[in-house]
Amino acid sequence: MPRRPLLTRDEQTLLLHVNFDPALVRLLREVQYFKMLDNPSLVEHPPLEIPESAAALNEKNETFRVQMGNLELIVGRYNQMLLTMLDVERPLLAANLKAIDEVLQKGLHHLTWKSHAINDFITEAMALVKDAHTKLSVLKENMRAVENILAGWSDNPLIKRKPTKTYNPIEFAAEQQARPLPTGPCLQPWPWSGIWPCPCP
């Protein structure tokens, strides 16, 4: 099997790709077909000879399948972070991204499909990528929650501008007492009791 690295990176987009040889995928598939055809109960024919090199690779077929699946998962999550991360979010995950990129150097430059440390690399990279991906997901969920709260506030502004006159204090207070304010964690309906910290559950 060619000594190609486990991963490649696009120089322009920085996205990762699993670097498994498509020709090898076809070879392993053909070996499986040969083994199926070599079943006497299905069809009678002279014994099929599978080259020793192909047979040796086929013995690792399940190992390759599992490793490729795990690497695709790592690559998918990593690429999703790069594609969806906002500029304001990147500094919050800078340490995580640095640690991930340091580990990925092994898969990009040092480990090949013949290496014995592939599973250790997968375990280490998977843990780091999963942690960063989870943190980014939480950041985005929190941002969506804040946006939803602010959207609710904007639907019911605190002050309505009057084009013909200004507010006087009594009129302003009366309007505020009459209008419903948003309720929820750390928010109370008017008038607020002034208790701090907020007694909301």
C-alpha positions in Angstrom: 0.0 0.0 0.0 1.5 3.4 -0.9 2.9 5.4 2.0 0.4 8.2 1.8 -0.5 10.3 4.9 -3.8 9.7 6.6 -5.1 13.2 6.0 -4.7 16.0 3.5 -5.5 19.7 3.9 -6.8 22.1 1.2 -4.3 25.0 1.1 -7.0 27.6 0.3 -9.9 26.5 2.5 -7.9 24.7 5.2 -10.5 21.9 5.1 -9.3 18.4 5.8 -9.9 15.2 3.7 -9.3 11.5 4.5 -6.5 10.4 2.2 -7.4 6.8 1.6 -6.5 5.6 -1.9 -9.6 5.1 -4.1 -7.8 2.4 -6.0 -7.3 0.4 -2.8 -11.0 0.7 -2.1 -11.7 -0.9 -5.4 -9.1 -3.6 -4.9 -10.6 -4.6 -1.5 -14.1 -4.6 -3.0 -12.9 -6.9 -5.9 -11.2 -9.3 -3.4 -14.5 -9.6 -1.6 -16.3 -10.4 -4.9 -13.6 -13.0 -5.7 -14.2 -14.6 -2.3 -17.9 -14.7 -2.8 -17.5 -16.3 -6.3 -15.1 -18.9 -4.9 -18.0 -20.4 -2.9 -18.6 -23.9 -4.4 -22.2 -23.9 -3.2 -23.0 -20.9 -5.4 -21.3 -21.8 -8.7 -18.9 -24.5 -9.9 -15.6 -23.3 -11.4 -11.9 -23.8 -11.0 -10.5 -22.3 -7.7 -9.9 -18.5 -8.0 -6.4 -17.3 -7.2 -6.1 -14.1 -5.3 -2.7 -12.4 -5.3 -0.9 -12.7 -2.0 -0.5 -8.9 -1.7 -4.2 -8.4 -2.2 -5.1 -11.1 0.2 -2.8 -9.6 2.8 -4.5 -6.2 2.5 -7.9 -7.8 2.6 -7.1 -9.2 6.0 -7.0 -5.6 7.2 -10.2 -4.7 5.5 -12.3 -4.4 8.7 -9.5 -2.4 10.3 -9.3 0.0 7.4 -13.1 0.4 7.4 -13.2 1.3 11.1 -10.3 3.7 10.9 -11.7 5.4 7.8 -15.1 5.8 9.5 -13.5 7.4 12.6 -11.3 9.7 10.5 -14.3 10.8 8.5 -16.1 11.7 11.7 -13.1 13.7 12.9 -12.7 15.5 9.6 -16.5 16.2 9.4 -16.6 17.9 12.8 -13.4 19.8 12.2 -14.5 21.1 8.8 -17.9 22.0 10.2 -16.2 24.2 12.9 -14.1 26.0 10.3 -17.1 26.6 8.1 -19.5 27.8 10.8 -17.2 29.6 13.3 -17.7 33.3 13.5 -14.8 35.7 13.9 -16.0 36.6 17.4 -16.1 33.0 18.4 -12.6 32.1 17.2 -10.7 33.7 20.1 -12.8 31.8 22.6 -11.7 28.5 21.0 -8.2 29.6 20.0 -6.5 27.2 22.6 -8.7 24.3 21.5 -7.9 24.9 17.8 -4.2 25.2 18.5 -4.2 21.8 20.3 -6.2 20.2 17.5 -3.9 21.5 14.8 -0.8 20.3 16.7 -2.2 16.8 16.9 -3.4 16.8 13.3 0.2 17.4 12.1 0.8 13.7 12.8 -2.0 12.6 10.4 -1.0 15.2 7.8 2.8 14.6 7.8 3.9 11.6 9.8 1.4 8.8 10.0 0.6 6.6 6.9 -1.8 3.7 6.5 1.0 1.4 7.4 1.7 3.0 10.7 1.1 1.3 14.0 0.0 4.4 15.9 -3.1 5.1 13.8 -5.6 4.2 16.5 -3.8 6.2 19.2 -3.9 9.2 16.8 -7.6 8.7 16.2 -8.4 8.5 19.9 -6.4 11.7 20.7 -7.7 13.7 17.8 -11.3 12.5 18.3 -11.3 13.7 22.0 -9.9 17.1 21.1 -12.2 17.7 18.1 -15.3 16.5 20.0 -14.5 18.8 23.0 -14.1 21.9 20.7 -17.1 21.0 18.6 -19.3 20.7 21.7 -18.1 24.0 23.0 -18.8 25.7 19.7 -22.3 24.2 19.7 -23.0 25.5 23.2 -21.7 29.0 22.2 -24.1 29.0 19.2 -27.0 27.7 21.2 -26.5 30.4 23.9 -26.3 33.1 21.2 -29.5 31.9 19.6 -31.2 32.1 23.1 -29.9 35.6 23.6 -31.2 36.6 20.1 -34.6 35.2 20.9 -34.8 37.1 24.2 -33.8 40.3 22.5 -36.2 39.8 19.7 -39.0 39.5 22.2 -37.9 42.8 23.8 -37.8 44.6 20.5 -41.4 43.6 19.8 -42.5 45.5 22.9 -40.2 48.6 23.2 -39.7 50.3 26.6 -40.4 53.7 25.3 -42.6 54.7 22.3 -41.6 57.9 20.7 -44.3 60.6 20.4 -43.9 62.8 17.4 -45.9 65.7 18.8 -44.8 66.0 22.4 -42.4 64.8 25.1 -43.1 62.5 28.1 -43.6 63.9 31.5 -42.5 61.8 34.5 -46.1 60.9 35.6 -47.2 59.9 32.2 -44.1 57.8 31.7 -44.5 56.0 35.0 -48.2 55.3 34.3 -47.4 53.8 30.9 -44.7 51.6 32.3 -47.0 50.2 35.0 -49.7 49.5 32.4 -47.5 47.6 30.0 -46.4 44.0 30.5 -42.7 43.4 30.6 -40.9 40.1 29.6 -40.6 37.6 32.4 -38.2 34.8 32.8 -34.8 34.0 34.5 -33.5 37.2 36.2 -36.5 39.2 34.8 -39.6 40.3 36.9 -42.8 42.0 35.9 -43.2 45.7 36.8 -42.9 46.9 39.4 -39.6 45.2 40.3 -39.2 44.7 44.1 -35.6 45.8 44.0 -34.3 42.6 45.6 -30.8 41.6 44.5 -29.8 39.0 43.6 -32.8 38.4 41.5 -35.2 35.9 43.2 -36.3 34.4 39.9 -35.8 30.6 39.8 
